[in-house]
Amino acid sequence: MTTNMIALVTGANKGIGYATARQLGERGMTVLVGARDAARGREAEEKLRGDGVDARFVAVDVTDEASCAAAAELVEREYGHLDVLVNNAGIVRADGSALPSETTVATLREVYETNVFGVVAVTNAFLPLLRNAPAARIVNVSSEVGSIAVMTDPQGALFALTSVPYPSSKTALNMTTAMYAKELRDTPIKVNAANPGYCATDFNHNSGFRTAEQGAEVSVHLATLPADGPSGRLWGFQMDAGGGYGVLPW
């Protein structure tokens, strides 16, 4: 079994997830490219390897507990531990004009399956391997739209956004992050939520004002925190301060 640092990034075949995998690999980690689509996952693996990153595709559908368990078994068999878990996989859905009154429960369930339940499924499947590492890091990719304080500020840039599925899923993810941080507070494992900012990805038809690479830097920052770094916080890009890392309100 290898003693190299091993990192798993879910939803790593494109966008922020791919950029995160690349940046972790550039720091010398073996990167496991988590993706549910085998063709896209292997394509991402090949591209990363072409850039000198030690990458390997790992099939994992975060909405399928059996798939998560199989991925964890593979990592245990091949590596014996996991140093970094970045729960990046996420989806955006909305009904009609996205107003709460037009939201269907089916859409809400679909978003939560990936953005919330999937994070729990993956984290629980890999937690034994994270405990096997000297000082593992868990990073859950969240968003400023999950902050109740930000979304209800009449003077804020996001006040006009009124939707239930995606924002509320990120609010739930923030609480999930805080609870894992509480459970693991007496261990070397640190758990944080990352807000990459409004990045140009498929989520928004590439209309964001930050690049996927810039967004990935937040997750990588948290994935490489020193022993005295924080745990259980929402870190992200400060839109009103011109950039930089900082603690955002839950």
Rosetta silent file (secondary structure, phi, psi, omega in degrees, C-alpha in Angstrom):
SEQUENCE: MTTNMIALVTGANKGIGYATARQLGERGMTVLVGARDAARGREAEEKLRGDGVDARFVAVDVTDEASCAAAAELVEREYGHLDVLVNNAGIVRADGSALPSETTVATLREVYETNVFGVVAVTNAFLPLLRNAPAARIVNVSSEVGSIAVMTDPQGALFALTSVPYPSSKTALNMTTAMYAKELRDTPIKVNAANPGYCATDFNHNSGFRTAEQGAEVSVHLATLPADGPSGRLWGFQMDAGGGYGVLPW
SCORE:     score description
SCORE:     0.000 S_00000001
   1 L     0.000  142.131 -177.729    0.000    0.000    0.000 S_00000001
   2 L   -74.654  151.415  174.755    1.189    3.496   -0.855 S_00000001
   3 L  -104.284    4.211  177.258    2.199    6.062    1.766 S_00000001
   4 L   -66.083  158.490  174.209    1.514    8.974   -0.598 S_00000001
   5 L   -73.387  131.743 -176.665   -1.225   11.443    0.240 S_00000001
   6 E  -114.749  130.846  179.455   -4.445   10.319   -1.404 S_00000001
   7 E  -125.240  135.323  174.287   -7.265   12.701   -2.317 S_00000001
   8 E  -113.771  128.002  176.157  -10.743   11.882   -3.610 S_00000001
   9 E  -119.827  119.861  176.854  -12.776   14.561   -5.378 S_00000001
  10 L   -82.507  152.021 -177.620  -16.364   13.745   -6.317 S_00000001
  11 L    60.331   40.900 -171.096  -17.770   15.245   -9.491 S_00000001
  12 L   -95.601    7.228 -176.185  -14.190   15.693  -10.666 S_00000001
  13 L   -81.356   -9.465  179.567  -14.653   15.140  -14.386 S_00000001
  14 L  -162.018  172.668  171.920  -15.261   18.840  -15.116 S_00000001
  15 H    59.702 -140.991 -178.087  -15.564   22.360  -13.735 S_00000001
  16 H   -62.905  -37.059  179.695  -14.517   23.176  -10.188 S_00000001
  17 H   -62.406  -43.901  178.463  -14.109   19.486   -9.335 S_00000001
  18 H   -64.348  -44.282  179.747  -11.647   18.936  -12.175 S_00000001
  19 H   -63.663  -36.758  177.275   -9.728   22.092  -11.259 S_00000001
  20 H   -64.577  -45.923  178.632   -9.606   20.954   -7.628 S_00000001
  21 H   -59.491  -42.410 -179.100   -8.256   17.553   -8.631 S_00000001
  22 H   -64.254  -45.609 -177.564   -5.616   19.189  -10.788 S_00000001
  23 H   -67.299  -36.423  176.284   -4.460   21.592   -8.077 S_00000001
  24 H   -67.338  -40.247  177.534   -4.256   18.844   -5.460 S_00000001
  25 H   -63.737  -36.408  178.708   -2.311   16.713   -7.902 S_00000001
  26 H   -66.950  -18.193  176.448    0.070   19.582   -8.568 S_00000001
  27 L   -91.623   10.462  173.936    0.788   19.533   -4.829 S_00000001
  28 L    94.092    4.184 -179.932    2.015   15.966   -5.131 S_00000001
  29 L   -84.032  150.622  166.476   -1.112   14.068   -4.103 S_00000001
  30 E   -79.718  122.062 -173.173   -2.477   11.011   -5.837 S_00000001
  31 E  -106.561  125.597  175.157   -5.881   12.212   -7.004 S_00000001
  32 E   -95.259  115.494 -175.487   -8.871    9.916   -7.322 S_00000001
  33 E   -85.366   95.653 -179.201  -11.185   11.354   -9.950 S_00000001
  34 E   -79.369  126.771  179.118  -14.647   10.542   -8.658 S_00000001
  35 E  -158.679  148.602  178.192  -17.346   10.488  -11.344 S_00000001
  36 L   -87.997  -22.642  178.567  -20.457    8.478  -12.099 S_00000001
  37 L   -93.411  111.697 -174.658  -19.939    8.624  -15.884 S_00000001
  38 H   -61.624  -42.307 -178.134  -17.097    6.248  -16.685 S_00000001
  39 H   -62.316  -45.379 -179.592  -16.283    7.759  -20.085 S_00000001
  40 H   -70.360  -36.134  178.774  -16.027   11.291  -18.707 S_00000001
  41 H   -64.571  -43.403  179.939  -14.150   10.119  -15.647 S_00000001
  42 H   -69.858  -33.909  176.639  -11.524    8.311  -17.704 S_00000001
  43 H   -63.855  -42.757  177.911  -11.214   11.270  -20.054 S_00000001
  44 H   -63.960  -40.623  178.112  -10.529   13.540  -17.079 S_00000001
  45 H   -58.826  -46.388 -178.455   -7.989   11.025  -15.758 S_00000001
  46 H   -63.774  -40.579  179.365   -6.156   10.987  -19.080 S_00000001
  47 H   -64.583  -43.412  179.837   -6.071   14.786  -19.282 S_00000001
  48 H   -65.030  -42.630  178.808   -4.717   15.086  -15.763 S_00000001
  49 H   -63.242  -35.315  177.984   -2.093   12.418  -16.382 S_00000001
  50 H   -64.622  -23.957  178.126   -1.085   14.271  -19.530 S_00000001
  51 L   -95.372    9.916  175.883   -0.388   17.287  -17.335 S_00000001
  52 L    89.111   10.223  179.886    1.784   15.249  -14.997 S_00000001
  53 L   -91.126  136.612  175.630   -0.809   14.575  -12.280 S_00000001
  54 L   -79.662   90.428 -173.626   -0.968   11.143  -10.667 S_00000001
  55 E  -118.476  149.728  177.297   -4.684   10.652  -11.307 S_00000001
  56 E  -145.965  129.346  177.559   -6.965    7.654  -11.299 S_00000001
  57 E   -71.947  134.212  174.472  -10.638    7.436  -12.172 S_00000001
  58 E  -128.098  120.242  179.878  -12.869    5.976   -9.457 S_00000001
  59 E   -71.393  123.426  176.096  -16.490    5.239  -10.292 S_00000001
  60 L  -154.551  121.348  173.493  -18.801    6.684   -7.657 S_00000001
  61 L  -102.903  109.990 -172.788  -22.432    7.740   -7.888 S_00000001
  62 L   -66.248  -15.968  179.144  -23.058    9.757   -4.737 S_00000001
  63 L   -88.741    1.648 -176.738  -26.790    9.019   -4.903 S_00000001
  64 L  -123.724  108.228 -177.129  -26.158    5.268   -4.687 S_00000001
  65 H   -61.094  -34.377  178.585  -24.934    3.947   -1.324 S_00000001
  66 H   -65.203  -38.972  177.747  -23.787    0.694   -2.926 S_00000001
  67 H   -64.918  -41.896  178.227  -21.648    2.661   -5.375 S_00000001
  68 H   -62.480  -43.423 -179.954  -20.137    4.681   -2.517 S_00000001
  69 H   -64.504  -40.359  179.618  -19.365    1.500   -0.587 S_00000001
  70 H   -65.455  -38.846  178.247  -17.751   -0.119   -3.638 S_00000001
  71 H   -65.047  -40.957  178.864  -15.575    2.951   -4.202 S_00000001
  72 H   -64.976  -38.885  178.259  -14.474    2.906   -0.563 S_00000001
  73 H   -63.543  -39.170  178.694  -13.625   -0.795   -0.804 S_00000001
  74 H   -63.835  -46.512 -178.940  -11.479   -0.117   -3.875 S_00000001
  75 H   -64.526  -40.025  178.208   -9.585    2.705   -2.139 S_00000001
  76 H   -62.437  -42.783 -178.195   -9.086    0.577    0.974 S_00000001
  77 H   -67.404  -39.236 -174.657   -7.754   -2.294   -1.095 S_00000001
  78 H   -88.640  -32.157 -172.174   -5.406   -0.147   -3.177 S_00000001
  79 L  -126.001  -29.036  177.156   -4.282    2.538   -0.730 S_00000001
  80 L    82.555   -9.829  179.845   -5.450    1.701    2.787 S_00000001
  81 L  -161.159  170.612  175.049   -6.265    5.291    3.723 S_00000001
  82 L  -141.424  125.741 -177.328   -7.618    8.604    2.433 S_00000001
  83 L   -90.603  -34.721 -176.340   -6.064   11.959    3.327 S_00000001
  84 E  -136.624  130.611  172.216   -8.468   14.346    1.597 S_00000001
  85 E  -121.782  118.489  175.265  -12.143   14.058    0.693 S_00000001
  86 E  -110.734  107.083  177.456  -13.660   16.871   -1.342 S_00000001
  87 E   -82.531   87.778 -174.100  -17.426   16.465   -1.630 S_00000001
  88 L  -101.229  -26.415 -175.516  -17.783   18.526   -4.786 S_00000001
  89 L   -56.638  132.211  179.834  -20.542   16.754   -6.727 S_00000001
  90 L  -162.220  158.755  179.031  -23.670   18.887   -6.918 S_00000001
  91 L  -134.997  158.625  175.131  -26.633   19.725   -9.114 S_00000001
  92 L  -122.962  129.899  175.761  -28.959   22.684   -9.680 S_00000001
  93 L  -141.508  152.962  176.505  -32.645   22.232  -10.501 S_00000001
  94 L  -157.416  157.157  178.389  -35.702   24.480  -10.443 S_00000001
  95 L  -113.328  142.834  176.643  -39.324   24.431  -11.578 S_00000001
  96 L    57.087 -127.179  178.336  -41.085   27.153  -13.530 S_00000001
  97 L   -92.825   14.019  174.760  -39.634   30.545  -12.646 S_00000001
  98 L    77.347    5.634  178.366  -37.911   28.979   -9.615 S_00000001
  99 L   -68.771  150.408  178.540  -40.236   30.592   -7.062 S_00000001
 100 H   -53.250  -39.565 -177.297  -40.941   28.566   -3.897 S_00000001
 101 H   -68.956  -13.558  179.336  -44.637   28.361   -4.826 S_00000001
 102 H  -105.185    1.790 -176.749  -43.725   26.683   -8.122 S_00000001
 103 L   -79.380  133.841  176.146  -41.293   24.173   -6.630 S_00000001
 104 L   -96.189  150.756  178.008  -42.205   20.507   -6.786 S_00000001
 105 H   -63.702  -33.021  179.603  -41.278   18.046   -4.089 S_00000001
 106 H   -61.373  -42.386  178.579  -39.796   15.788   -6.772 S_00000001
 107 H   -66.780  -41.624  178.959  -37.298   18.472   -7.755 S_00000001
 108 H   -59.853  -45.343  179.108  -36.469   19.162   -4.131 S_00000001
 109 H   -61.577  -42.321 -178.058  -35.805   15.470   -3.526 S_00000001
 110 H   -61.022  -44.028 -179.556  -33.610   15.225   -6.619 S_00000001
 111 H   -67.031  -43.681 -179.041  -31.391   18.116   -5.523 S_00000001
 112 H   -66.826  -30.650  179.413  -31.121   16.891   -1.941 S_00000001
 113 H   -57.875  -40.853  179.895  -30.194   13.385   -3.097 S_00000001
 114 H   -88.000  -50.596 -169.244  -26.954   14.724   -4.564 S_00000001
 115 H   -76.216  -22.978 -178.043  -26.214   17.901   -2.592 S_00000001
 116 H  -122.372  -61.905 -177.172  -27.022   16.628    0.910 S_00000001
 117 H   -61.807  -36.843  179.552  -27.727   12.908    1.129 S_00000001
 118 H   -64.014  -36.678  178.243  -24.877   12.168   -1.274 S_00000001
 119 H   -64.930  -42.122  178.248  -22.398   14.012    0.935 S_00000001
 120 H   -64.586  -43.712 -178.618  -23.484   11.951    3.944 S_00000001
 121 H   -61.885  -46.180 -179.113  -23.300    8.704    1.956 S_00000001
 122 H   -67.924  -46.512 -178.225  -19.798    9.394    0.642 S_00000001
 123 H   -60.570  -45.399 -179.562  -18.450   10.738    3.929 S_00000001
 124 H   -65.569  -36.427  179.704  -19.741    7.797    5.934 S_00000001
 125 H   -66.701  -35.484 -175.088  -18.394    5.305    3.415 S_00000001
 126 H   -99.430   -4.449 -176.435  -14.911    6.845    3.499 S_00000001
 127 H   -58.945  -40.822  176.598  -14.711    7.894    7.143 S_00000001
 128 H   -57.948  -37.178  178.868  -12.872    4.708    8.239 S_00000001
 129 H   -72.949  -34.383  176.292  -10.224    5.433    5.588 S_00000001
 130 H   -66.717  -36.225  177.092  -10.011    9.085    6.636 S_00000001
 131 H   -67.841  -24.894  178.991   -9.438    7.921   10.210 S_00000001
 132 L   -74.925  -15.938  179.575   -6.568    5.776    8.924 S_00000001
 133 L   -83.492  155.390  179.952   -4.759    8.905    7.698 S_00000001
 134 L   -60.212  -41.011 -177.452   -2.518   10.922   10.047 S_00000001
 135 L  -159.708   81.270 -173.729   -4.609   14.089    9.718 S_00000001
 136 L   -75.971  162.275  178.323   -7.348   13.927    7.107 S_00000001
 137 E  -130.526  134.818  174.461   -9.357   16.824    5.704 S_00000001
 138 E  -116.770  126.101  178.975  -12.995   16.853    4.571 S_00000001
 139 E  -123.477  120.904  177.114  -14.146   19.734    2.377 S_00000001
 140 E  -103.865  120.471 -177.275  -17.804   20.126    1.416 S_00000001
 141 E   -78.526  111.178 -177.510  -18.339   22.479   -1.513 S_00000001
 142 L  -109.521 -148.780 -178.315  -21.134   24.816   -0.488 S_00000001
 143 L  -164.553  153.633  175.645  -22.231   28.274   -1.656 S_00000001
 144 H   -64.164  -21.302  179.370  -23.004   31.720   -0.318 S_00000001
 145 H   -72.026  -10.031  175.301  -26.623   31.107   -1.337 S_00000001
 146 H   -85.526   -6.319  179.480  -26.786   28.594    1.527 S_00000001
 147 L   -85.751  118.398  178.635  -26.205   31.366    4.062 S_00000001
 148 H   -62.884  -38.547  179.841  -29.454   32.557    5.618 S_00000001
 149 H   -61.842  -43.767 -179.338  -27.728   35.785    6.672 S_00000001
 150 H   -68.290  -44.707 -173.643  -26.561   36.529    3.125 S_00000001
 151 H   -72.746  -18.815 -179.210  -29.822   35.580    1.427 S_00000001
 152 L  -107.450   10.754  177.664  -32.025   37.680    3.729 S_00000001
 153 L   -85.088  110.433 -177.518  -29.904   40.827    3.656 S_00000001
 154 L   -59.192  -22.977 -179.804  -31.944   43.472    1.752 S_00000001
 155 L   -92.729   -2.507 -176.017  -28.721   45.267    0.877 S_00000001
 156 L   -82.591  158.066 -178.412  -27.007   42.130   -0.375 S_00000001
 157 L   -68.475  -20.035 -175.435  -26.332   41.193   -3.988 S_00000001
 158 L  -103.376    6.234 -175.484  -28.293   37.936   -3.640 S_00000001
 159 L   -61.025  -32.039 -177.355  -31.458   39.281   -2.037 S_00000001
 160 L   -71.982  -18.515 -179.031  -33.387   39.084   -5.328 S_00000001
 161 L   -75.121  119.705 -178.817  -32.751   35.325   -5.618 S_00000001
 162 L  -130.175   96.371 -177.717  -35.836   33.467   -4.395 S_00000001
 163 L  -151.366  154.910 -177.519  -35.627   29.714   -4.842 S_00000001
 164 L  -101.388  -53.291 -167.234  -35.878   26.654   -2.623 S_00000001
 165 H   -56.438  -62.073 -174.482  -34.039   23.576   -3.990 S_00000001
 166 H   -69.075  -51.510 -179.650  -30.415   24.656   -4.468 S_00000001
 167 H   -57.879  -45.296 -177.326  -30.107   27.345   -1.751 S_00000001
 168 H   -68.942  -29.520  177.257  -31.814   25.249    0.916 S_00000001
 169 H   -66.258  -35.950  178.584  -29.710   22.214   -0.011 S_00000001
 170 H   -74.826  -30.705  172.922  -26.585   24.244    0.644 S_00000001
 171 H   -63.469  -45.095  177.887  -28.015   25.479    3.942 S_00000001
 172 H   -63.511  -37.246  178.467  -28.581   21.850    4.916 S_00000001
 173 H   -64.900  -38.363  178.308  -25.049   21.030    3.742 S_00000001
 174 H   -61.356  -43.939  178.066  -23.638   23.760    5.981 S_00000001
 175 H   -65.997  -39.918  176.792  -25.355   22.263    9.022 S_00000001
 176 H   -58.669  -43.239  177.763  -24.192   18.795    7.986 S_00000001
 177 H   -59.689  -47.165 -178.834  -20.642   20.132    7.824 S_00000001
 178 H   -61.852  -38.069 -178.452  -20.918   21.668   11.279 S_00000001
 179 H   -70.794  -38.567  175.170  -22.230   18.427   12.779 S_00000001
 180 H   -64.948  -38.573  178.621  -19.409   16.317   11.302 S_00000001
 181 H   -62.758  -38.286  177.673  -16.938   18.892   12.617 S_00000001
 182 H   -66.028  -44.996 -179.351  -18.471   18.540   16.079 S_00000001
 183 H   -61.783  -37.579 -172.728  -18.301   14.748   15.987 S_00000001
 184 L  -100.573   14.006 -173.469  -14.675   14.790   14.839 S_00000001
 185 L   -63.149  -25.392 -179.364  -13.500   17.757   16.939 S_00000001
 186 L   -97.842   17.056  177.596  -11.253   15.591   19.132 S_00000001
 187 L  -117.653  170.345  176.937   -9.548   13.938   16.161 S_00000001
 188 L   -74.282   -5.491 -177.281   -6.919   15.237   13.693 S_00000001
 189 L   -78.051  130.383  176.224   -9.636   15.364   10.997 S_00000001
 190 E  -110.403  138.582 -176.860  -10.786   18.855   10.000 S_00000001
 191 E  -126.176  124.439  179.822  -14.142   19.439    8.320 S_00000001
 192 E  -141.575  156.840  172.267  -15.047   22.673    6.529 S_00000001
 193 E  -101.452  140.086 -178.249  -17.466   24.013    3.934 S_00000001
 194 E  -114.824  132.656  173.059  -16.013   25.904    0.977 S_00000001
 195 E  -107.647  106.790 -176.087  -17.702   28.675   -0.956 S_00000001
 196 L   -75.395  -10.380 -174.237  -15.958   28.945   -4.337 S_00000001
 197 L    85.927 -179.707 -176.060  -17.834   32.097   -5.345 S_00000001
 198 L   -83.464   92.722 -175.303  -19.767   32.614   -8.574 S_00000001
 199 E   -97.791  150.459  178.015  -17.602   30.651  -11.005 S_00000001
 200 L   -76.512  103.911  179.455  -18.086   30.179  -14.723 S_00000001
 201 L  -141.445 -178.458  176.881  -19.221   26.548  -15.046 S_00000001
 202 H   -62.136  -24.671 -179.732  -21.935   24.460  -16.687 S_00000001
 203 H   -54.998  -41.134 -173.406  -24.115   25.327  -13.679 S_00000001
 204 H  -120.769   25.160 -179.740  -24.584   28.882  -14.948 S_00000001
 205 L    57.071   36.986  176.835  -23.796   28.474  -18.645 S_00000001
 206 L    60.069   37.625 -178.807  -20.301   29.838  -17.969 S_00000001
 207 L  -100.657    0.607 -177.766  -21.627   33.217  -16.862 S_00000001
 208 L   -68.965  159.318 -178.571  -19.713   33.457  -13.566 S_00000001
 209 L   -95.472   -2.634  174.022  -17.175   36.181  -12.874 S_00000001
 210 E  -116.734  154.225  178.631  -14.607   33.786  -11.359 S_00000001
 211 L   -84.623  161.805  175.943  -12.877   30.900  -13.073 S_00000001
 212 H   -60.575  -34.916  179.432  -13.225   27.276  -11.996 S_00000001
 213 H   -64.535  -41.164  177.562   -9.550   27.397  -11.078 S_00000001
 214 H   -65.692  -40.205  177.728  -10.139   30.344   -8.738 S_00000001
 215 H   -64.666  -38.852 -179.449  -13.072   28.567   -7.159 S_00000001
 216 H   -64.416  -28.910 -178.177  -11.035   25.403   -6.680 S_00000001
 217 H   -58.205  -31.026 -179.475   -8.393   27.339   -4.755 S_00000001
 218 H   -67.785  -46.775  178.553  -10.801   27.655   -1.801 S_00000001
 219 H   -63.515  -41.286 -179.743  -11.281   23.892   -1.511 S_00000001
 220 H   -65.574  -39.024  176.290   -7.565   23.268   -1.944 S_00000001
 221 H   -56.271  -45.713 -178.900   -6.813   25.850    0.753 S_00000001
 222 H   -73.785  -32.088 -179.270   -9.050   23.945    3.178 S_00000001
 223 H   -71.546  -16.057 -178.229   -7.784   20.538    2.049 S_00000001
 224 L  -119.680   26.482  179.108   -4.244   21.534    2.979 S_00000001
 225 L   -61.949  143.941  174.064   -4.920   23.300    6.298 S_00000001
 226 L   -72.973  173.230 -175.688   -2.246   22.994    8.976 S_00000001
 227 L   -59.883  -29.167 -178.719   -2.957   21.269   12.271 S_00000001
 228 L   -94.664   13.359  178.736   -3.971   24.544   13.927 S_00000001
 229 L   -73.167  166.720 -177.273   -6.386   25.491   11.125 S_00000001
 230 L   -75.143  163.621  176.944  -10.112   25.980   11.724 S_00000001
 231 L  -143.205  138.805  176.737  -12.781   23.312   11.536 S_00000001
 232 L    86.157   21.274 -177.575  -16.516   23.538   10.992 S_00000001
 233 L  -115.769  162.445  173.454  -16.630   26.894    9.236 S_00000001
 234 E   -98.869  109.007 -179.756  -17.897   28.188    5.905 S_00000001
 235 E  -102.872  147.646  177.010  -14.901   29.600    4.076 S_00000001
 236 E  -176.143 -175.524 -179.932  -15.084   31.399    0.780 S_00000001
 237 E   -76.401  126.130 -179.776  -14.485   34.187   -1.632 S_00000001
 238 L   -86.304   98.758 -175.101  -15.503   37.574   -0.211 S_00000001
 239 H   -62.598  -35.515 -175.006  -17.406   39.143   -3.102 S_00000001
 240 H   -88.979    1.251 -178.336  -17.753   42.542   -1.423 S_00000001
 241 H  -117.265   10.582  176.120  -14.105   42.721   -0.358 S_00000001
 242 L    80.126   10.665  176.556  -12.489   42.201   -3.726 S_00000001
 243 L   116.408  174.898  179.345  -11.411   38.628   -3.131 S_00000001
 244 L   103.644  164.250  179.163   -9.456   36.558   -0.679 S_00000001
 245 E   -85.568  151.646  176.797  -10.215   33.877    1.845 S_00000001
 246 E  -177.302  166.373  178.905  -12.353   34.531    4.874 S_00000001
 247 E   -87.393  124.357  177.909  -15.048   33.131    7.104 S_00000001
 248 L  -100.249  156.656  178.652  -18.528   33.770    5.762 S_00000001
 249 L   -68.605  141.298  176.304  -21.727   33.639    7.833 S_00000001
 250 L   -61.010    0.000    0.000  -23.561   30.347    7.879 S_00000001
